Amino acid sequence: NGQLEQYEIFDYPGRFKDEQHGKDFTLYRMESLRSDAEKATGQSNSPKLWPGTRFTLTGHPQKMLNREWQVVQSILSGDQPQALHGSQGRGTTLGNQLEVIPADRTWRPRLQSKPKVDGPQSAIVTGPAGEEIFCDEHGRVRVKFHWDRYNPATEASSCWVRVSQAW
């Protein structure tokens, strides 16, 4: 059928503290990716179908879709023409567009993309008062970035940072 048996997502660095946090993060990430794979859409006029609610679909021609679903998104729209002067007396209508997933699945939001820096950033080299050069054994320095409004410009203002020069 052309489908792969196994997929791989490589995300380096993982940015987790230990193996258990990494396993939890991986599970959440997979649940997020699977949410899109098993999503269905529909329409309703029920005001009770908001995100988090569950319902059982019955009478669908495709038997496998007759199951319990969980609403993960609902966009409501309504019309109240009798509020307008000179209306034809039609009643209030309500409709919603739904996104649902199987109720036995855990819904997870898409992960936020990692922030990226376009090119090098300038900063002010910092260190203890009265010391002219403050670096570690690898030649790295501590810096205060121009966008850092909260930390003071001291020897603890950042982690050790490698230095580059554009010349």
Secondary structure, DSSP 8 states (H G I E B T S, - for coil): ----S------SS---SSHHHHHHHHHHHHHHHHHHHT-EEEEE--TT--TT-EEE--S-SSGGG-SEEEEEEEEEEEE-GGGSTT------EEEEEEEEEETTS-------------S---EEEE-STT-S--B-TTS-BEEEETT--SS-SSTTSSS-B------
